[in-house]
């Protein structure tokens, strides 16, 4: 079956001459009608459809604008919230680093103090040995240093 084109479909509704006269096949018409007369109703429907399309498009544009404004507002809130949380996180991390640093410095100072105390004790013990050694050396040379110091 051959496909019907719009032209062949509309050709079926062209005015035909009155009965009895030979002519092309068509629908008999009381008054001669032109293609404009026949298509006017279709064009009115097309105009109505175009008006509906324009209204739908305008509604879509308004809705899109509203959605975009809402999205921009939400994005601004999200960005602001993210900035605030990032600042708070940086501050918290900074406090943690400072606290950790203080603890490390305190530990290093404690270790240094302990090491210094150990060195003092060793030096004190060594000093006592050196003094005794010096006193013994002076005694060996002759003379009593304890009597001279008094």
C-alpha positions in Angstrom: 0.0 0.0 0.0 1.6 3.3 -1.0 2.1 6.0 1.6 -0.3 8.9 1.6 1.2 12.4 1.4 -0.4 15.5 2.8 -1.0 16.7 -0.7 -2.8 13.5 -1.8 -4.8 13.6 1.4 -6.0 17.2 0.9 -6.6 16.5 -2.8 -9.4 14.2 -1.8 -11.3 17.1 -0.4 -11.1 19.4 -3.5 -14.4 20.7 -4.9 -15.8 18.5 -7.6 -18.1 19.6 -10.5 -21.8 18.9 -10.2 -23.0 15.4 -10.8 -23.3 14.3 -14.4 -20.3 16.2 -15.7 -17.1 14.4 -16.2 -14.3 15.6 -14.0 -11.8 14.7 -11.4 -12.9 12.6 -8.5 -13.7 14.5 -5.4 -16.4 15.6 -3.0 -19.3 17.5 -4.5 -19.6 21.0 -3.3 -22.6 23.4 -3.4 -20.4 26.4 -3.5 -16.9 26.6 -4.9 -14.3 26.6 -2.1 -10.7 27.5 -2.3 -7.9 25.8 -0.5 -7.7 28.8 1.8 -11.4 28.3 2.8 -10.8 24.6 3.4 -7.5 25.1 5.4 -8.7 28.1 7.4 -10.0 25.9 10.2 -6.7 23.9 10.3 -4.7 27.2 10.5 -7.0 28.4 13.3 -6.1 25.1 15.1 -2.4 25.7 14.4 -2.7 29.2 15.7 -4.3 27.9 18.9 -1.6 25.3 19.2 1.1 27.9 18.6 -0.4 30.1 21.3 -0.5 27.1 23.7 3.2 26.4 22.8 4.1 30.0 23.5 2.3 29.9 26.9 4.0 26.5 27.8 7.3 28.0 26.7 6.8 31.1 28.8 5.7 29.0 31.8 8.8 26.9 31.3 11.0 30.0 31.1 9.5 31.3 34.3 9.9 28.0 36.0 13.5 27.6 34.8 14.3 31.1 36.1 12.7 30.3 39.5 14.6 27.0 39.6 17.9 28.7 38.7 17.4 31.4 41.3 16.6 28.7 43.9 19.7 26.7 42.9 21.9 29.8 43.0 20.5 30.6 46.5 21.1 27.1 47.7 24.6 27.1 46.2 25.4 30.4 48.0 24.1 28.9 51.3 26.1 25.7 50.7 29.3 27.7 49.8 28.9 29.9 52.9 28.3 26.9 55.1 31.3 25.1 53.6 33.5 28.3 54.2 32.3 28.5 57.8 33.0 24.8 58.4 36.4 25.0 56.7 37.3 28.0 58.9 36.2 26.1 62.0 38.1 23.0 60.9 41.3 25.1 60.3 41.0 26.7 63.7 40.4 23.4 65.4 43.4 21.9 63.6 45.5 24.9 64.5 44.5 24.5 68.2 45.3 20.8 68.0 48.7 21.5 66.4 49.5 24.2 69.0 48.5 21.8 71.9 50.5 19.0 70.4 53.5 21.4 70.0 53.1 22.5 73.6 53.1 18.9 74.8 56.1 18.1 72.7 58.0 21.1 74.0 57.0 20.2 77.6 58.3 16.6 77.0 61.5 17.9 75.5 62.0 20.3 78.4 61.3 17.5 80.9 63.8 15.2 79.1 66.4 18.0 79.0 65.9 18.8 82.7 66.3 15.1 83.5 69.4 14.9 81.4 70.8 18.0 83.0 70.1 16.6 86.5 71.9 13.4 85.5 74.8 15.3 84.1 75.0 17.4 87.3 74.9 14.3 89.5 77.7 12.7 87.4 79.7 15.8 87.4 79.2 16.2 91.1 80.4 12.7 91.7 83.3 13.2 89.3 84.1 16.5 91.0 84.2 14.8 94.4 86.6 12.2 92.9 88.8 14.9 91.4 88.9 16.9 94.6 89.9 13.8 96.5 92.4 12.9 93.8 93.9 16.5 94.0 94.0 16.4 97.8 95.8 13.1 97.7 98.2 14.5 95.2 99.0 17.5 97.4 99.4 15.2 100.4 101.8 13.0 98.4 103.9 16.0 97.5 104.1 17.1 101.0 102.1 19.2 103.3 98.7 19.1 104.6 96.3 21.3 102.5 93.5 21.1 105.1 95.7 22.9 107.6 96.6 25.7 105.1 93.0 26.4 104.1 91.9 27.0 107.7 
